[in-house]
Amino acid sequence: MESTLRRTWAVIDLDALRENYEKLRRHIGPDVKFLGVVKADAYGHGAIQVSRVLQESGADYLAVSSADEAMELRRGGITMPILILGHTPKEQVEKLIENNITQAVTCKAKALEYSAEALRCGGTLKIHIKVDTGMSRLGYLVSGDHFDGGVEGICEACRLPGLEAEGIFTHFAVSDEPENPDSRAYTEEQFALFTAVIQKAEQKLGRKFSLRHCANTGSVAYWPEMKLDMVRPGLLLYGYGDGAQKLGLRPVMRLMTSVSTIKVYEPGTSVSYGRLFRTERTTRMGVVPYGYADGFFRCLSNRCSLMTEYGPAPQRGRICMDMSMIDLTDLPQVDVGDEVEVFGPGNPVERLADLAGTIPCELTCAVSKRVPRVYIENGKETERELLLRF
């Protein structure tokens, strides 16, 4: 490592990503299509680099959150199908058609807008219908008394001119909680409702949807009967969470920093903002250039450890914007310039996520643009990317 990469950097192991994809392919079987979720810059791993690996490996679809994310992939040389899961203004429809990008349709108003715009520009917009089966977010309402009206609304959207309804999908709320009886029951209810909607809609339309999909990360790991035509792993693809461990997948990101300064303090010395920590003995304290502006959650202050070559170093005091302190008193071998693992094989991101009361992908997504990404492929560094503008 050299230059600013000696500050804090993320190592993205594309070999692990490819291996995870191949294991998931074998897990879902040859007749099920694979959609890789690469929204939010591929959960902080680099959307173009991750998508390139998935495209080369034979994945069938990608999913992003917005038209901007989709266009980034197109400009980066990604030619495979892309589904936008989130909102797209009607003014972007022509751009979607020109770039062969698929749009989720979540309600009647959106369907009508997209249809009118597609007709105006003389093209056809490929769409996937989103069904709200219990996530209570986006999608056609179909539960309870909404069933008949929801199905009719879905069919109306599928018949609109200028729209090609290729697929239909829903999203599970608690499929990653298989040990919880209530969660299991809720997931089963969502799946049963989704399949009932499909059956009724296909009956009314007189045709089948080419792609029916509902299997997110939790479902891929724990509910094999819910694969349908295509699966949509996100967190699982990057090797995090209990499901990834169950399937033998490897973490793709390793976040590293380095020791910039070491100082020795007398007992009773206050450390950092708020005097959250005071030394109880003569303390050898290291400063690392990793703070909340880099993605180190302030709520982890004084509660976690970073991993050195010689063992864990407890984080001490309030985490600052650009740096934080680690206790090296019991690690005399650690010196200025030594590398420290924030999370990775020696310090799993799941551990930090549990301490922060969150999920691993919130931590990977939080790795900021000033943290360089270093890409490893075939065991060698192939690319470096710094997202800051110069």
C-alpha positions in Angstrom: 0.0 0.0 0.0 1.2 3.5 -0.7 0.2 7.2 -0.7 -3.2 7.9 0.8 -4.0 4.1 0.7 -1.8 3.9 3.9 -4.5 5.9 5.7 -7.7 3.7 5.6 -8.6 1.5 2.7 -11.1 -1.3 1.7 -9.8 -4.4 0.0 -12.5 -5.9 -2.3 -11.8 -9.6 -3.0 -13.4 -10.2 -6.4 -12.2 -13.8 -6.2 -14.4 -14.3 -3.1 -17.3 -12.6 -5.0 -16.9 -15.0 -7.9 -16.7 -17.9 -5.6 -19.8 -16.8 -3.7 -21.7 -16.4 -7.0 -20.7 -19.9 -8.2 -21.8 -21.5 -4.8 -25.1 -19.7 -4.9 -25.6 -20.8 -8.5 -25.2 -24.4 -7.5 -27.4 -23.8 -4.5 -30.4 -22.5 -6.5 -30.0 -25.0 -9.4 -29.6 -24.6 -13.1 -33.2 -23.7 -14.0 -33.4 -20.6 -11.8 -32.2 -17.2 -13.0 -29.8 -15.1 -10.8 -30.3 -11.4 -10.1 -27.5 -9.7 -8.3 -28.4 -6.7 -6.2 -25.8 -4.0 -6.8 -27.7 -0.9 -5.5 -25.9 1.6 -3.2 -22.6 1.1 -5.1 -23.0 -2.7 -4.6 -23.4 -2.2 -0.9 -20.2 -0.2 -0.8 -18.1 -2.7 -2.8 -18.1 -0.9 -6.2 -21.1 -1.4 -8.5 -19.2 -1.4 -11.8 -16.5 -3.8 -10.6 -19.0 -6.2 -8.9 -21.4 -6.0 -11.9 -18.5 -6.8 -14.3 -17.7 -10.0 -12.4 -21.4 -11.0 -12.3 -21.7 -10.3 -16.0 -18.6 -12.4 -16.9 -19.8 -15.2 -14.6 -23.1 -15.5 -16.3 -25.6 -13.8 -14.0 -28.9 -13.0 -15.6 -30.0 -9.7 -14.1 -28.8 -6.8 -11.9 -30.9 -4.6 -9.6 -30.3 -1.0 -8.6 -32.3 1.6 -6.8 -32.4 4.5 -9.3 -32.0 5.5 -12.9 -28.6 7.2 -12.0 -27.3 3.9 -10.6 -28.5 2.1 -13.8 -26.8 4.6 -16.1 -23.6 4.4 -14.1 -23.5 0.7 -15.0 -24.3 1.3 -18.6 -21.6 3.9 -18.9 -19.2 1.4 -17.2 -19.7 -1.1 -19.9 -22.4 -3.3 -18.3 -24.8 -4.6 -21.0 -26.8 -7.2 -19.1 -30.4 -6.6 -18.0 -30.9 -4.1 -15.1 -34.0 -3.7 -13.0 -34.6 -0.4 -11.1 -36.3 -1.2 -7.8 -37.1 2.3 -6.7 -38.8 5.4 -8.0 -38.0 6.8 -11.5 -39.5 10.2 -12.6 -41.5 9.9 -15.8 -39.1 12.3 -17.5 -36.5 9.5 -17.4 -38.6 6.9 -19.3 -37.1 7.7 -22.7 -33.6 7.2 -21.3 -34.6 3.8 -19.8 -36.0 2.6 -23.1 -32.9 3.8 -25.0 -30.6 1.9 -22.6 -32.7 -1.2 -22.2 -33.4 -0.7 -18.5 -36.3 -2.4 -16.8 -38.5 -0.4 -14.3 -40.5 -1.5 -11.3 -44.1 -0.4 -11.4 -45.6 0.0 -8.0 -49.1 1.5 -8.5 -51.6 2.6 -11.0 -50.4 6.2 -11.2 -46.9 5.1 -12.1 -48.1 2.7 -14.7 -50.2 5.4 -16.4 -47.3 7.9 -16.3 -44.8 5.4 -17.8 -47.2 4.3 -20.4 -47.9 7.8 -21.6 -44.2 8.6 -21.7 -43.4 5.4 -23.6 -46.0 6.2 -26.2 -44.8 9.8 -26.5 -41.3 8.7 -27.3 -42.4 5.8 -29.5 -40.8 3.0 -27.5 -41.7 0.2 -25.2 -40.6 0.2 -21.5 -40.0 -3.2 -20.0 -41.5 -3.4 -16.5 -41.7 -5.7 -13.4 -44.9 -5.3 -11.3 -44.2 -4.8 -7.6 -46.7 -6.5 -5.2 -47.0 -5.4 -1.6 -47.6 -8.7 0.3 -46.6 -7.4 3.7 -43.5 -5.3 3.5 -45.9 -2.2 3.6 -43.6 -0.2 1.5 -43.9 -0.1 -2.3 -46.2 -2.2 -4.5 -49.9 -2.9 -5.3 -51.9 -3.6 -2.2 -53.4 -7.1 -2.4 -54.0 -8.2 1.2 -57.5 -8.8 2.6 -60.2 -6.7 0.9 -57.6 -5.3 -1.5 -57.0 -8.6 -3.2 -59.5 -8.3 -6.1 -58.8 -4.6 -6.7 -55.0 -5.1 -6.5 -55.1 -8.0 -9.0 -57.3 -5.9 -11.4 -54.9 -3.0 -11.0 -52.0 -5.3 -11.9 -53.8 -6.5 -15.0 -54.6 -3.0 -16.1 -50.9 -2.1 -15.9 -50.0 -5.1 -17.9 -52.4 -4.2 -20.7 -51.3 -0.6 -21.0 -49.7 0.4 -24.4 -46.0 1.1 -24.4 -45.4 -1.3 -21.4 -44.0 -4.8 -21.6 -44.8 -6.6 -18.3 -41.9 -9.1 -18.2 -42.0 -9.8 -14.5 -43.8 -9.6 -11.2 -42.2 -9.6 -7.7 -42.6 -9.0 -4.0 -40.2 -8.5 -1.1 -40.1 -10.4 2.2 -39.9 -8.7 5.5 -38.5 -11.4 7.8 -37.3 -14.2 5.7 -33.9 -13.9 7.4 -35.4 -15.0 10.7 -36.1 -18.7 10.2 -35.8 -19.6 13.9 -38.6 -17.2 14.9 -42.0 -19.0 14.6 -43.9 -15.7 14.0 -41.4 -14.7 11.2 -41.7 -18.1 9.6 -45.5 -17.9 9.6 -45.4 -14.3 8.2 -43.0 -15.3 5.4 -45.2 -18.3 4.5 -48.2 -15.9 4.4 -46.4 -13.5 2.2 -45.4 -16.3 -0.2 -48.9 -17.7 -0.3 -50.4 -14.3 -1.0 -47.9 -13.6 -3.8 -48.5 -16.9 -5.5 -52.3 -16.4 -5.3 -51.9 -13.0 -6.9 -49.8 -14.4 -9.7 -52.3 -17.3 -10.3 -55.3 -14.9 -10.5 -53.5 -12.3 -12.6 -52.2 -14.8 -15.1 -55.7 -16.3 -15.3 -57.2 -12.9 -16.1 -54.5 -12.0 -18.5 -54.4 -15.3 -20.3 -50.7 -15.5 -20.2 -47.8 -16.1 -17.7 -45.2 -13.7 -16.5 -41.7 -14.6 -17.7 -40.1 -13.8 -14.4 -41.7 -14.3 -11.0 -39.3 -13.5 -8.1 -39.5 -13.0 -4.4 -36.4 -14.7 -3.0 -34.2 -12.2 -1.3 -31.1 -13.0 0.8 -33.0 -14.7 3.6 -35.2 -16.6 1.3 -32.3 -17.9 -0.8 -30.6 -19.1 2.3 -33.5 -20.6 4.2 -36.5 -21.1 1.9 -35.5 -23.1 -1.2 -39.2 -23.7 -2.2 -39.6 -20.0 -2.8 -37.0 -19.6 -5.7 -39.6 -19.5 -8.4 -38.1 -18.2 -11.7 -35.4 -15.9 -10.3 -33.6 -15.1 -7.0 -32.4 -11.7 -5.7 -29.5 -12.1 -3.2 -28.0 -8.9 -1.9 -26.2 -9.2 1.4 -25.7 -12.9 0.9 -23.8 -12.4 -2.4 -21.2 -10.3 -0.5 -20.7 -13.1 2.1 -22.2 -11.6 5.2 -24.7 -12.8 7.8 -25.8 -16.1 9.2 -27.1 -17.3 5.8 -23.7 -16.7 4.2 -22.0 -18.7 6.9 -24.6 -21.5 6.5 -23.7 -21.7 2.7 -20.0 -21.4 3.2 -19.7 -18.0 1.5 -16.7 -15.6 2.0 -16.8 -11.9 3.0 -15.9 -9.8 0.0 -14.7 -6.6 1.8 -11.9 -6.2 4.2 -11.6 -2.8 5.8 -8.1 -1.7 6.8 -6.5 1.2 8.6 -3.0 1.9 10.1 -1.5 3.2 13.2 -0.5 6.8 12.6 0.7 7.8 16.2 1.4 6.1 19.5 1.5 8.0 22.8 1.9 6.9 26.4 -0.4 8.4 29.0 -0.3 8.4 32.8 -3.2 7.0 34.8 -6.2 9.3 35.1 -5.8 10.8 31.6 -9.0 11.6 29.7 -9.2 10.5 26.1 -11.2 12.2 23.4 -14.5 14.2 23.4 -16.7 14.0 26.4 -14.1 12.3 28.5 -15.8 9.0 27.9 -12.7 7.1 28.8 -10.0 7.7 31.4 -6.9 5.6 31.7 -6.6 3.5 34.8 -3.0 2.6 34.3 0.0 3.8 32.3 -1.5 3.4 28.8 0.1 3.0 25.4 -2.5 4.6 23.1 -2.5 4.4 19.3 -4.3 6.8 16.9 -5.7 5.4 13.7 -7.0 7.6 10.8 -10.5 6.0 10.8 -13.5 8.0 12.1 -17.2 8.5 11.6 -16.6 10.4 8.3 -15.0 7.2 7.0 -17.9 5.1 8.3 -17.0 4.2 11.9 -20.3 4.6 13.7 -20.0 6.9 16.7 -22.3 4.6 18.7 -19.5 2.1 18.8 -17.3 4.4 20.9 -15.5 2.6 23.7 -17.5 -0.6 22.8 -15.5 -2.5 20.2 -12.0 -3.7 19.2 -9.9 -3.5 16.0 -7.7 -6.4 15.1 -3.9 -6.1 14.9 -1.4 -8.7 13.8 -0.9 -9.6 17.5 -4.5 -9.5 18.7 -7.5 -7.3 19.3 -6.9 -3.7 20.4 -9.9 -2.1 22.3 -11.2 1.1 20.9 -11.0 3.9 23.6 -12.8 7.1 24.0 -15.3 8.9 21.7 -14.8 8.1 18.0 -13.9 11.3 16.2 -14.7 12.5 12.6 -11.3 11.6 11.2 -9.7 9.3 13.7 -10.1 7.1 16.7 -7.9 5.7 19.5 -7.0 2.1 20.2 -5.4 0.7 23.4 -2.0 -0.9 22.6 -0.8 -1.4 26.2 -1.0 -5.1 26.0 0.3 -5.2 22.4 3.8 -3.8 22.7 4.7 -5.3 19.3 2.4 -3.0 17.4 4.2 0.0 16.0 3.5 3.2 14.0 2.7 2.2 10.5 1.3 -1.2 11.3 -1.9 -2.3 9.6 -5.0 -2.8 11.6 -8.2 -4.6 10.4 -11.4 -2.8 11.1 -13.5 -5.7 9.9 -12.6 -8.8 7.8 -11.5 -12.4 8.4 -10.0 -11.6 11.8 -12.7 -9.2 13.0 -16.1 -10.2 11.4 -18.3 -7.3 10.3 -21.2 -9.1 12.0 -19.5 -8.6 15.3 -19.4 -4.8 14.8 -22.9 -4.8 13.4 -24.3 -6.6 16.5 -22.6 -4.1 18.8 -24.0 -1.2 16.8 -27.5 -2.8 16.8 -27.6 -3.0 13.0 -26.9 -5.3 10.1 -23.6 -5.8 8.2 -24.7 -4.1 5.0 -25.2 -0.8 6.9 -21.6 -0.9 7.8 -20.3 -1.7 4.3 -22.6 0.9 2.8 -21.3 3.5 5.3 -17.7 3.1 4.1 -17.3 6.6 2.7 -16.1 7.9 -0.7 -12.8 9.1 0.8 -11.9 5.5 1.6 -10.0 4.0 -1.5 -11.2 0.6 -2.8 -8.4 -1.8 -3.8 -9.6 -4.6 -6.0 -8.1 -8.1 -5.9 -8.6 -10.6 -8.6 -6.7 -13.9 -9.2 -4.9 -13.1 -6.0 -3.4 -9.9 -7.4 -4.3 -6.2 -7.2 -6.0 -5.2 -10.4 -7.5 -1.8 -9.7 -7.7 1.1 -7.2 -10.6 3.5 -7.0 -10.9 6.7 -5.0 -14.3 8.3 -5.3 -13.2 11.8 -4.3 -13.2 14.3 -7.1 -9.9 16.1 -7.9 
